């Protein structure tokens, strides 16, 4: 649902992951993201055990969880199951009457153009939670006030809502001529991407602050880099530079236009996310961790 006065990304601008189960589908090319989800399982379990307020159980026996940027699975089901198990473990240690254990309603969110058909046909048959789909941009309101207990998103917030306007303005010092990414671009271009990421993150957190109950949790996993690592030395950035070079060669050959490759929407990965999120007054950061996932053998099945 879209709230009154909500600012959302229109479907014409949405760029969902490849659907289906084909060779180039997200489902068959997201093993690296799955490794990251598995790597943070203990951190999420610890955060739920220590930070999730359980006082709301007296008034509701249903815990509402949303997975934002769910794509087409199967990674989203791994993340959801980890959260459900962590919450159940917490409650089993708190209550003696296990008949009072909560039920779970999971909202799977992504752009309206996402392949929800593949997502729902891939649902685990033995799941211990109920499921509903919520199409729409997570940069705006999607749920009623105080209706969510846990928000989770992984490898989604780095996708910007739009290409920074300055990057496409030929009169701007941030114009990114001949490139599809910022990693080897001038400082003004990097700053334009950082500013857009800051705006998007603020919109995301402001919306979630209204939707999450007091004592609830927002769990974010965003790819990043350390401040000491130059942008052009990050593995993923090097990959984008190589891809960009190929696309620009194709543009010179007339196979594609030069405009299309420049419409890249990935934010600068790194400690920028920490700097941006600490400026928001709509939430409290109780824990932040950095972890590494090796790329070798993790890109494809």
FIVEXTOR-745509 format. One line per 10 residues: number of its first residue (from 1); their letters; for each residue z, y, x of N, C-alpha, C, O. Coordinates in steps of 0.05 Angstrom, whole numbers. Atoms other than C-alpha are relative to their C-alpha. Last residue first. Layout:
NUM> A> Z/Y/X/Z/Y/X/Z/Y/X/Z/Y/X ~ ...
//
This chain:
301> XXXXXXXXXX> -11/27/4/-164/-437/528/-13/-19/20/-6/-43/20 ~ 14/16/20/-183/-370/556/14/-26/-3/30/-34/15 ~ 17/-16/17/-150/-313/594/-13/-16/-22/-18/-5/-44 ~ -13/-8/25/-89/-348/622/-19/15/-19/-10/24/-40 ~ 0/22/19/-115/-390/680/10/8/-28/16/-10/-44 ~ 15/24/-7/-95/-337/729/3/-22/-21/25/-30/-28 ~ 26/2/13/-72/-274/694/-13/-26/5/-28/-36/-12 ~ 24/4/-18/1/-281/713/-25/-3/-16/-26/-16/-37 ~ 14/25/8/51/-253/662/-24/-3/17/-42/14/17 ~ 28/4/-9/100/-200/687/-10/-27/-10/5/-47/-11
291> XXXXXXXXXX> 5/28/-9/162/-173/654/-29/-3/7/-46/12/-2 ~ 27/3/-11/192/-104/641/-2/-29/9/17/-41/20 ~ 3/18/-23/252/-94/596/-29/-1/8/-47/4/-7 ~ 28/-1/-9/277/-41/548/-2/-17/25/14/-14/43 ~ 6/18/-23/340/-45/506/-29/3/7/-46/4/-11 ~ -24/13/-9/377/-2/455/-5/-18/24/13/-25/39 ~ 8/22/-17/322/49/443/25/-13/11/40/-1/27 ~ -17/3/-24/347/90/384/-11/-23/16/-13/-45/6 ~ -10/27/-5/300/114/329/17/1/25/19/22/39 ~ -3/15/25/273/176/294/11/-28/5/13/-44/-14
281> XXXXXXXXXX> -27/-2/10/285/225/351/5/-18/-24/26/-16/-36 ~ -2/2/29/221/208/390/30/0/-9/46/-13/4 ~ 1/-27/12/219/235/461/3/-1/-30/8/19/-42 ~ -26/-12/-3/243/168/490/0/29/-12/22/40/-16 ~ -19/10/20/182/134/461/27/14/2/41/16/-18 ~ 7/-9/27/133/178/500/21/-8/-20/30/8/-36 ~ -4/-29/1/166/169/569/-6/11/-29/8/28/-38 ~ -29/-6/-1/174/94/558/4/30/-3/21/39/-18 ~ -11/8/25/102/86/536/30/6/-1/40/13/-22 ~ 5/-22/19/78/126/596/12/-7/-27/22/11/-41
271> XXXXXXXXXX> -25/-13/6/113/73/638/-4/24/-18/15/37/-27 ~ -21/-5/-20/50/34/635/24/14/-10/31/13/-33 ~ -22/18/2/-17/22/602/21/8/21/14/14/43 ~ -8/6/-27/-62/83/594/25/-18/-1/45/-11/-12 ~ -17/-21/-13/-85/77/522/5/-7/29/2/-30/37 ~ -24/13/-12/-144/34/499/15/22/15/4/38/30 ~ -25/-9/13/-192/66/450/24/-13/12/44/-16/-2 ~ -21/19/-6/-261/64/483/27/11/-10/33/35/-8 ~ -19/-1/23/-317/103/450/22/-21/4/26/-38/-13 ~ -22/-19/-5/-352/116/516/21/0/-21/43/12/-18
261> XXXXXXXXXX> -20/9/-20/-393/52/512/23/19/4/45/10/11 ~ -16/23/9/-426/75/446/21/-9/21/44/-13/14 ~ -23/-9/16/-449/144/469/18/-23/-7/43/-20/-6 ~ -22/-7/-18/-493/120/526/25/8/-15/47/7/-4 ~ -2/-29/-4/-537/84/476/23/6/19/42/-10/21 ~ -20/-12/18/-553/10/482/0/30/6/-12/39/26 ~ -10/22/16/-610/-32/511/21/10/-20/23/0/-42 ~ 8/-4/28/-646/30/536/10/-21/-19/2/-22/-42 ~ 23/17/6/-644/8/609/-9/3/-29/-29/-9/-37 ~ 23/-10/-16/-599/67/627/-26/-16/-6/-48/-5/-4
251> XXXXXXXXXX> 9/-25/13/-553/46/570/-24/12/14/-42/22/2 ~ 15/7/24/-551/-25/597/-10/25/-15/-32/25/-26 ~ 26/10/-9/-530/2/665/-18/-8/-24/-42/-3/-24 ~ 16/-23/-7/-476/41/630/-27/-7/11/-47/7/6 ~ 10/-13/25/-452/-22/596/-16/25/6/-36/30/-7 ~ 22/16/12/-449/-60/662/-11/14/-25/-35/14/-29 ~ 23/-2/-17/-409/-4/696/-24/-16/-11/-47/-6/-11 ~ 12/-27/5/-362/-1/637/-25/4/17/-44/15/7 ~ 14/1/26/-349/-76/642/-14/26/-6/-37/26/-15 ~ 23/18/-4/-332/-70/716/-17/-1/-26/-41/1/-26
241> XXXXXXXXXX> 19/-15/-16/-287/-10/701/-25/-16/5/-48/-6/4 ~ 14/-19/18/-254/-48/644/-20/16/16/-42/23/6 ~ 19/15/18/-239/-107/690/-15/19/-18/-39/16/-22 ~ 23/7/-17/-209/-60/743/-21/-15/-17/-45/-10/-14 ~ 16/-24/-3/-165/-31/688/-25/-5/17/-46/5/12 ~ 15/-4/25/-140/-100/668/-18/25/3/-40/25/-8 ~ 20/21/4/-121/-115/740/-17/5/-24/-42/4/-23 ~ -10/18/21/-84/-49/752/-23/-20/-7/-46/-11/-11 ~ -9/25/-13/-106/-18/818/11/-20/-20/19/-42/-12 ~ 23/15/-8/-147/39/787/6/-26/15/-12/-39/25
231> XXXXXXXXXX> 15/11/23/-87/64/748/-23/-18/9/-28/-38/-3 ~ 22/-18/9/-46/71/812/-15/-13/-23/-18/-37/-25 ~ 26/13/-2/17/27/815/-22/19/-10/-21/27/-34 ~ 9/1/-28/81/64/831/-27/-13/4/-38/-12/26 ~ 9/-26/-9/91/84/759/-11/0/28/-28/16/35 ~ -22/-16/-12/95/11/741/-12/26/9/-35/28/16 ~ 1/-1/-29/41/-16/694/24/15/10/36/31/-5 ~ -6/-24/-15/38/-34/621/-3/-3/30/-12/-24/40 ~ 7/4/-27/21/-80/564/4/25/17/0/47/6 ~ 24/-15/-7/61/-65/502/-7/-6/29/10/-5/46
221> XXXXXXXXXX> 9/10/-26/112/-109/467/-27/13/6/-47/9/-8 ~ 26/-7/-9/151/-74/412/-6/-13/27/10/-12/45 ~ 6/14/-26/210/-100/373/-29/5/7/-47/-3/-7 ~ 29/-3/-6/237/-55/318/-5/-11/28/7/-1/47 ~ 11/0/-27/305/-78/292/-30/5/0/-45/-3/-18 ~ 23/17/-5/347/-66/231/-11/3/28/0/19/44 ~ -8/25/-13/416/-36/229/-22/-20/5/-17/-41/17 ~ -19/-7/-21/397/17/178/11/-26/12/20/-44/-3 ~ -27/-5/9/338/-11/140/18/8/23/12/3/47 ~ -20/20/-10/268/-3/168/28/7/-10/36/31/-9
211> XXXXXXXXXX> 3/26/14/215/34/126/22/-20/8/28/-38/-8 ~ -4/-3/29/231/107/141/1/-28/-13/13/-31/-34 ~ -27/-10/4/240/96/216/7/3/-29/30/1/-37 ~ -18/23/0/177/53/215/29/9/-4/45/-5/-16 ~ 4/16/24/134/112/194/20/-23/-2/32/-28/-23 ~ -9/-16/23/163/158/247/-3/-16/-26/15/-15/-43 ~ -29/1/1/156/104/300/11/16/-24/31/8/-36 ~ -9/27/5/82/93/286/31/-1/-3/41/-12/-23 ~ 6/6/28/66/167/281/10/-28/-8/22/-31/-29 ~ -19/-16/16/103/180/347/-5/-5/-30/14/-8/-45
201> XXXXXXXXXX> -27/13/-1/66/123/380/20/15/-17/36/2/-30 ~ 1/25/16/-1/150/357/27/-13/-1/35/-22/-22 ~ 2/-7/28/14/221/382/1/-25/-17/14/-26/-38 ~ -26/-11/9/39/195/449/-1/8/-29/19/3/-44 ~ -19/22/3/-22/151/457/27/10/-10/39/-3/-27 ~ 7/14/24/-68/210/444/19/-23/-6/27/-28/-28 ~ -7/-16/23/-31/251/496/-6/-14/-26/10/-13/-45 ~ -29/1/3/-36/195/547/9/16/-24/27/7/-39 ~ -7/26/10/-111/188/535/30/-2/-4/40/-13/-24 ~ 10/0/28/-122/263/544/7/-27/-13/16/-27/-36
191> XXXXXXXXXX> -19/-15/16/-78/262/607/-8/0/-30/9/-2/-47 ~ -23/17/4/-121/207/637/20/14/-18/32/1/-35 ~ 8/21/18/-182/250/625/23/-19/-6/28/-26/-28 ~ 1/-11/27/-150/312/655/-8/-22/-20/1/-21/-43 ~ -27/-2/11/-130/272/717/-1/10/-29/15/1/-46 ~ -16/-23/-9/-202/254/733/26/1/-15/29/-11/-36 ~ 9/-27/9/-230/185/719/19/22/11/38/16/24 ~ 11/-13/-23/-221/120/757/-10/28/-7/-25/40/8 ~ -14/8/-24/-174/88/707/-10/13/25/5/18/43 ~ -12/-23/-14/-198/129/647/10/-7/28/17/11/43
181> XXXXXXXXXX> -29/3/-3/-246/81/614/10/23/17/-6/38/28 ~ -10/9/26/-318/79/587/31/-2/1/43/-9/-19 ~ -22/20/-1/-348/119/643/8/-8/-28/3/7/-47 ~ 7/23/-16/-412/158/656/21/-21/2/18/-40/18 ~ 28/7/-3/-385/224/630/-4/-24/19/7/-25/41 ~ 1/24/-17/-311/224/614/-28/-10/3/-34/-34/-2 ~ 24/15/7/-303/295/589/-4/-23/19/-4/-19/44 ~ -7/28/4/-231/315/606/-24/-17/-8/-21/-41/-12 ~ -4/12/-26/-253/382/635/8/-29/-1/8/-43/19 ~ -28/5/-7/-279/397/565/2/-11/29/-15/-28/37
171> XXXXXXXXXX> -10/-25/-11/-348/427/552/29/-2/10/40/17/21 ~ 14/-5/-26/-381/359/543/10/26/13/6/29/37 ~ 9/-28/0/-329/342/490/-12/7/27/2/8/47 ~ 28/-1/9/-324/266/483/-12/28/-1/-35/32/-10 ~ 15/19/-16/-261/258/525/-30/0/-7/-47/-5/9 ~ 8/-13/-25/-231/320/495/-18/-17/16/-36/-7/31 ~ 23/-18/5/-231/288/425/-10/13/26/-34/17/30 ~ -8/-27/-3/-187/230/448/-24/19/-2/-45/15/11 ~ 6/-9/-27/-219/166/421/9/29/3/4/45/-15 ~ 26/-13/-3/-184/147/357/-4/6/30/15/6/46
161> XXXXXXXXXX> 11/-4/27/-125/107/330/-28/13/2/-44/11/-17 ~ -3/-26/11/-111/81/400/-13/3/-28/-31/-12/-34 ~ 26/-8/12/-104/8/418/4/26/-15/19/28/-35 ~ 16/-13/-20/-43/3/464/-28/8/-11/-42/24/2 ~ -4/-29/-1/1/-9/403/-17/14/21/-21/39/20 ~ 14/-14/21/-28/-78/391/2/31/3/-18/45/-3 ~ 27/-4/-9/-8/-125/447/-17/13/-22/-40/5/-27 ~ 6/6/-28/54/-146/410/-29/4/6/-46/-5/-10 ~ 28/-3/-7/85/-120/346/-4/-5/29/13/3/46 ~ 9/10/-26/149/-137/311/-29/6/4/-45/3/-15
151> XXXXXXXXXX> 29/-6/-5/187/-102/256/-7/-10/27/8/-6/47 ~ 10/4/-27/253/-132/231/-30/7/1/-45/-3/-15 ~ -22/6/-17/295/-115/170/-8/-2/29/6/6/48 ~ 4/19/-21/244/-81/126/25/-3/17/40/15/22 ~ 8/26/11/252/-48/58/-4/-22/21/-7/-45/15 ~ -23/19/-3/290/16/73/-7/-28/-11/10/-40/-25 ~ -22/-8/-18/234/61/47/21/-22/0/27/-35/-21 ~ -20/-18/12/175/26/15/22/6/20/26/-8/40 ~ -21/14/16/122/-5/61/19/21/-12/20/44/-3 ~ 11/24/13/56/15/94/19/-13/-19/11/-29/-36
141> XXXXXXXXXX> -18/16/17/69/85/120/-15/-23/-13/-38/-20/-22 ~ -11/-13/23/22/109/175/18/-18/-16/22/-41/-8 ~ -7/-27/-9/1/90/246/10/17/-24/17/41/-20 ~ -29/-3/-4/6/18/223/8/27/12/31/32/18 ~ -7/-9/-27/-64/23/195/30/3/3/43/15/-14 ~ -3/-29/-4/-77/-18/132/8/6/29/17/-11/44 ~ 21/-13/-15/-78/-88/103/5/30/3/16/43/-16 ~ -1/-29/5/-12/-120/83/-21/13/17/-17/19/40 ~ 17/-17/-17/-16/-196/76/2/29/-8/3/36/-32 ~ 17/-19/15/41/-236/47/-16/16/19/-6/22/41
131> XXXXXXXXXX> 19/-18/-14/78/-297/74/-15/18/-20/-22/9/-42 ~ 22/-8/19/139/-338/55/-17/21/14/-8/35/32 ~ 0/-28/10/181/-370/110/-23/4/-19/-43/-11/-19 ~ -25/-4/16/200/-440/136/3/30/-9/25/41/-8 ~ -15/-25/-5/131/-459/161/24/2/-19/24/-9/-41 ~ -29/6/1/110/-533/156/17/25/5/40/23/12 ~ -7/13/26/37/-520/138/30/-5/-3/40/-6/-25 ~ -13/26/-5/28/-470/195/9/-13/-26/23/1/-41 ~ -29/0/3/-19/-415/169/12/-27/6/1/-47/-3 ~ -12/11/-24/-90/-421/197/31/-1/-2/44/-9/18
121> XXXXXXXXXX> 7/28/-1/-124/-413/129/12/-14/25/12/-38/27 ~ -16/14/20/-85/-348/122/-8/-30/-1/9/-47/-8 ~ -29/-1/-4/-110/-318/187/15/-18/-19/32/-34/-11 ~ -7/18/-23/-181/-341/180/29/-1/5/41/-22/10 ~ 6/27/10/-185/-308/111/6/-20/22/19/-41/17 ~ -24/12/12/-148/-246/138/-6/-28/-11/13/-45/-13 ~ 8/25/12/-207/-230/184/25/-14/-11/35/-33/1 ~ -8/24/-15/-187/-158/198/-8/-25/-16/-9/-25/-41 ~ 23/15/-9/-228/-105/162/7/-25/16/-11/-40/25 ~ 12/13/23/-167/-80/124/-25/-17/8/-31/-36/-7
111> XXXXXXXXXX> 20/-16/14/-133/-65/190/-13/-16/-23/-14/-40/-22 ~ 21/-8/-18/-73/-109/207/-20/17/-16/-16/21/-40 ~ 15/-25/3/-8/-130/177/-22/3/21/-18/-4/44 ~ 19/-1/-22/25/-197/164/-19/24/-4/-33/25/-24 ~ 24/-15/6/86/-189/120/-18/1/25/-9/11/46 ~ 14/-11/-23/138/-244/129/-25/14/-10/-42/2/-24 ~ 26/-9/10/189/-260/74/-14/15/23/-4/36/32 ~ 16/-19/-15/247/-301/99/-26/6/-13/-41/-12/-22 ~ 28/7/1/303/-336/63/-15/22/14/-5/44/18 ~ 20/-17/13/375/-325/84/-27/-14/-2/-33/-32/13
101> XXXXXXXXXX> 19/-9/-21/428/-378/98/-23/15/-14/-32/8/-35 ~ 3/-29/1/478/-379/41/-19/10/22/-22/34/25 ~ 16/-6/24/471/-454/31/-5/29/-3/-22/38/-19 ~ 28/-3/-7/494/-459/103/-18/3/-24/-42/8/-21 ~ 15/10/23/566/-446/81/-30/4/5/-41/26/0 ~ -5/29/1/602/-438/147/-16/-13/-22/-23/-36/-20 ~ -8/10/26/572/-369/162/4/-30/0/-11/-45/14 ~ -16/-19/15/567/-331/227/12/-11/-26/34/-4/-34 ~ -25/-5/-15/541/-381/278/19/18/-15/42/21/-7 ~ -14/25/-1/489/-406/229/26/2/15/45/-13/10
91> XXXXXXXXXX> -14/4/25/470/-334/216/16/-26/-1/38/-27/-12 ~ -21/-20/2/452/-319/288/17/-5/-25/42/-4/-24 ~ -21/7/-19/413/-384/295/24/19/-1/47/11/0 ~ -15/23/11/375/-369/232/23/-8/18/44/-14/9 ~ -16/-10/22/356/-300/260/17/-23/-13/40/-19/-18 ~ -22/-16/-12/332/-329/326/19/10/-22/43/10/-18 ~ -19/19/-12/292/-384/290/24/16/12/46/7/10 ~ -14/14/21/258/-332/246/21/-19/11/44/-19/1 ~ -19/-19/14/241/-288/305/16/-14/-21/40/-10/-23 ~ -21/-6/-19/211/-345/347/21/19/-13/45/15/-9
81> XXXXXXXXXX> -18/23/-1/172/-369/286/23/5/19/46/-3/14 ~ -16/1/24/142/-300/276/20/-23/1/43/-19/-7 ~ -19/-22/0/119/-295/348/19/0/-24/43/4/-22 ~ -19/6/-21/87/-364/348/22/22/1/46/16/2 ~ -18/20/11/54/-349/282/21/-9/20/43/-16/12 ~ -19/-13/18/24/-285/309/20/-19/-12/43/-12/-17 ~ -22/-11/-15/-7/-322/367/21/12/-19/45/10/-13 ~ -25/12/8/-50/-365/321/25/12/13/47/4/7 ~ -15/23/-9/-73/-319/294/-14/-13/24/-35/-3/31 ~ 8/24/15/-126/-275/262/17/-24/7/10/-47/-1
71> XXXXXXXXXX> 26/12/-6/-102/-205/282/-5/-25/-17/2/-26/-41 ~ -1/29/-1/-28/-194/271/-26/-13/8/-25/-36/17 ~ 22/6/-18/-28/-120/289/-3/-30/4/-6/-40/26 ~ 20/-21/1/40/-111/258/-21/-4/21/-15/-8/45 ~ 15/4/-25/83/-173/244/-24/19/-1/-42/15/-16 ~ 29/-6/-1/131/-153/189/-10/-4/28/2/5/48 ~ 10/-3/-27/198/-185/173/-29/8/-2/-44/-2/-19 ~ 28/-8/-1/237/-181/109/-8/7/28/3/24/41 ~ 6/-16/-23/302/-220/105/-30/5/2/-46/-13/2 ~ 27/2/-11/320/-246/37/-3/20/23/2/43/20
61> XXXXXXXXXX> 1/25/-15/391/-261/15/-28/-4/11/-35/-26/20 ~ 26/12/1/404/-189/-5/0/-26/16/10/-26/39 ~ 15/-11/23/467/-150/-22/-28/-13/-2/-41/-9/-23 ~ -17/1/24/517/-188/22/-15/10/-25/-9/2/-47 ~ 3/26/13/462/-202/73/17/-1/-26/10/-17/-44 ~ 18/-2/24/458/-127/89/-2/-27/-15/-12/-27/-37 ~ -15/-8/23/519/-133/135/-17/1/-26/-6/-1/-48 ~ 1/20/21/481/-174/185/14/8/-25/16/-8/-44 ~ -23/-3/18/464/-118/234/-3/-20/-23/-24/-21/-37 ~ 7/1/28/413/-142/286/26/1/-17/43/-16/-14
51> XXXXXXXXXX> 6/-26/12/434/-118/355/-5/-1/-30/-1/19/-44 ~ -18/-22/-7/467/-174/394/-3/25/-17/16/40/-22 ~ -28/8/0/438/-238/367/19/23/4/41/23/-8 ~ -8/6/28/372/-206/350/29/-8/-2/43/1/-20 ~ 0/-26/14/365/-175/420/9/-4/-29/25/11/-40 ~ -24/-15/-8/384/-241/453/3/26/-15/25/33/-23 ~ -23/14/10/332/-280/414/26/14/6/44/17/-11 ~ -1/-6/29/280/-227/429/24/-14/-12/38/-2/-29 ~ -7/-28/3/295/-231/504/3/8/-29/21/22/-37 ~ -29/-2/-5/294/-307/502/10/29/-3/32/33/-13
41> XXXXXXXXXX> -16/14/21/226/-308/469/30/4/4/44/11/-15 ~ -21/-18/10/196/-256/517/18/-13/-21/34/1/-33 ~ -17/-10/-22/155/-304/559/23/17/-10/44/17/3 ~ -18/22/-8/128/-342/498/20/11/21/43/3/21 ~ -18/5/23/98/-278/471/21/-21/7/44/-18/0 ~ -18/-23/0/68/-261/540/21/-3/-23/44/2/-19 ~ -18/4/-22/37/-330/545/21/22/1/45/17/7 ~ -19/21/8/7/-321/476/21/-5/22/44/-8/16 ~ -19/-13/19/-25/-255/498/21/-20/-9/44/-13/-13 ~ -17/-18/-16/-57/-292/557/21/14/-17/45/15/-10
31> XXXXXXXXXX> -21/16/-12/-82/-347/511/19/17/17/43/12/18 ~ -25/-15/-1/-120/-296/470/23/-16/11/46/-12/3 ~ 0/-16/-25/-193/-317/475/25/17/2/24/40/10 ~ 7/17/-23/-202/-374/425/0/16/26/-7/5/47 ~ -16/24/0/-166/-340/367/-5/-18/24/14/-32/33 ~ -26/-6/-12/-197/-274/386/17/-25/1/32/-28/20 ~ -21/-9/19/-265/-304/371/25/7/15/30/-3/37 ~ -9/-26/-8/-320/-307/424/22/11/-19/27/35/-19 ~ -3/-2/-28/-333/-382/421/12/27/9/28/28/27 ~ 23/4/-18/-322/-386/347/7/4/29/30/10/36
21> XXXXXXXXXX> -9/18/-22/-257/-395/308/-23/-5/20/-22/-25/34 ~ 10/27/-1/-265/-338/258/12/-16/23/31/-9/35 ~ -12/20/18/-251/-265/270/-12/-27/5/-27/-32/23 ~ 21/18/11/-267/-218/328/14/-22/-16/33/-35/-7 ~ 8/22/-18/-210/-168/335/-21/-18/-13/-24/-19/-37 ~ -17/24/-2/-209/-108/289/-10/-19/20/-33/-17/29 ~ 14/19/-17/-243/-41/303/18/-24/3/32/-27/24 ~ -16/22/-9/-223/9/249/-17/-20/16/-40/-25/9 ~ -8/-4/-28/-262/74/246/16/-24/11/21/-26/35 ~ 24/-5/-16/-301/59/183/6/3/29/-11/-1/46
11> XXXXXXXXXX> 12/26/-7/-239/27/152/-24/4/18/-31/-13/34 ~ 19/10/20/-205/95/154/-12/-26/10/-14/-31/34 ~ 26/3/-13/-144/105/199/-19/-13/-20/-14/-34/-31 ~ 7/27/-9/-86/128/157/-27/1/14/-43/19/10 ~ 24/-3/-17/-50/193/142/-6/-27/12/11/-38/27 ~ 2/16/-24/-2/183/84/-26/6/15/-47/8/3 ~ 3/-18/-23/7/239/34/-3/-14/26/-1/-2/47 ~ 11/-27/6/33/191/-17/-1/17/24/18/18/40 ~ -18/-19/11/44/122/12/-13/26/-6/-34/32/5 ~ 1/-25/-15/-11/71/23/19/20/-15/16/24/-39
1> X> 0/-24/17/0/0/0/0/25/18/10/24/40
//
